[in-house]
């Protein structure tokens, strides 16, 4: 019985989980956020706030709430991705 369950699990994984090659991003998340913040109309459309508000929010989150960069993501990138997901109803997939 255990062998059949294991075989079925492997079949399901191979059939449904490995459909496409892994996508390689053209730019990093930090590069996308900074490029978006540098574009006059894009930053409001993506983050739903002016650049000055973004900078102020980032400053307040760093000084008052301990927002920090990690070895894998800067605090600017984390804030930008969070706002992008909330403002434009993106999924987290």
Beta strands, then each sheet from edge to edge (+ up, - down):
end
